[in-house]
Amino acid sequence: MQNFDDIVSIVKHRFKNQNSIYLHEPCFIGNEKKYLNSCIDSSYVSSIGEFVSSLEKEISSYTGSNYGIAMVNGTSALSIALKAVGVKETDEVITQALTFVATANAIVYNGANPIFVDVDIDTMGLSPTALENFLIDNAIVRENHCYNKISGNKISACLPMHTFGFPARIEEIVSICKKWFIPIVEDAAEALGSYKNNKHMGAFGDVGVFSFNGNKIITSGGGGAIITNDKTKATWIKHVTTTAKKSHPFNYYHDELGYNYRMPNLNAALLSAQLEKLDEFLINKRETALYYKNAFNAIGIKLKWETAGSRANFWLNCLEMENKKYRDQFLNFSNAKGIMTRPIWNLMFDLPMYKDCIMDSQKNARFLADRIVNIPSGINPDFLNL
Ligand SMILES: *Cc1c(COP(=O)(O)O)cnc(C)c1O
């Protein structure tokens, strides 16, 4: 029927010395233990410490942004990033339905409502064409703000996501949003090490967000980061995520509603060691992706690839199956053979809390949701210089 056996052998061959073949495992081959020990010895394991400060500088320089702020996780980072661009209760925020649930949740944490606009088939990220069509049909600009002319609510942000580390058509999205006075928060949670025309993902929008959860390309155990070039926003984000406490030798004075969203120093210590290995991991993952590309091409199976001008981090490789039925058969087959494979997420409007959201046709999102399967894509120790 299908070449399920061939697909499984291709994956097994690439990861032949691994006992279990996961989607993506953390890889600790550097200074992790050394930095964790020195963090413990210093007694600064919590929300202040040298690792947090140096990490923030490294994140901003790695991504080419002026400011980096370390956060407790990517979800809180998204929620605060939306606040930083002015998202308020009853507003609407444009995003994609083909995403991890945190993207949509972060909108609702601010009392706002998601609008789902379709994705492109090739990038699997927010489609600029669909975005522009949606705005022409539904939006109006008044006094430099964008409003939904049907609901009357303000459209106060656009939140594109770079799916599995493949860059979305972000430059087009930026120019459309500029025309419509809509600030952009980039959900680059999966896109550390991904670039469009040599500019790092997350650095195109007003604010960008990363995640360092255990399944991401590098991890702090749990953690996230916000990047921005805007000094006022960076200062406010740091202030409000550290309980909005005014600096004072002993007085506890908080000048607005704050949050405890800072990344602990212990997590920053782990991430600092991980960050030193990121470039090596990126090379390793690209090699696996190239191997997959050649092997799957030879048997006529479609592997998702980076689009022109993009450099993907190849966080998770994706096969595009012929239809949903084959997709399900393949998921059963491969998992039974000890190869971890997963379908792409359920579309947000198929989850109970998002079923009544405003959305366009979702033709491409539905197509991809039925067909995309993630295959093992972790850092392969066989090809590291240990
Ligand atoms: C992982 C992820 C997040 C959330 O990050 P956490 O650190 O797990 O809170 C948000 N958006 C996307 C697209 C993600 O993949």
The ligand as a Tripos MOL2 file, in Angstrom:
@<TRIPOS>MOLECULE
LIG
   15    15     1     0     0
SMALL
NO_CHARGES

@<TRIPOS>ATOM
      1 C1          6.4370   25.6460   23.1690 C.3       1 LIG1
      2 C2          5.5550   26.6710   22.5880 C.ar      1 LIG1
      3 C3          5.0030   27.7120   23.3580 C.ar      1 LIG1
      4 C4          5.0060   27.7430   24.8510 C.3       1 LIG1
      5 O1          6.1760   27.7000   25.4840 O.3       1 LIG1
      6 P1          6.2800   27.1040   26.9780 P.3       1 LIG1
      7 O2          7.6880   27.4920   27.3260 O.co2     1 LIG1
      8 O3          6.0780   25.6340   26.8940 O.co2     1 LIG1
      9 O4          5.2880   27.8000   27.8230 O.co2     1 LIG1
     10 C5          4.2820   28.6940   22.7160 C.ar      1 LIG1
     11 N1          4.0440   28.6640   21.4000 N.ar      1 LIG1
     12 C6          4.5260   27.6770   20.6300 C.ar      1 LIG1
     13 C7          4.2510   27.7090   19.1850 C.3       1 LIG1
     14 C8          5.2660   26.6320   21.1960 C.ar      1 LIG1
     15 O5          5.7080   25.6400   20.4310 O.3       1 LIG1
@<TRIPOS>BOND
     1     1     2 1
     2     2     3 ar
     3     2    14 ar
     4     3     4 1
     5     3    10 ar
     6     4     5 1
     7     5     6 1
     8     6     7 2
     9     6     8 1
    10     6     9 1
    11    10    11 ar
    12    11    12 ar
    13    12    13 1
    14    12    14 ar
    15    14    15 1
@<TRIPOS>SUBSTRUCTURE
     1 LIG1         1 GROUP 0 **** ****
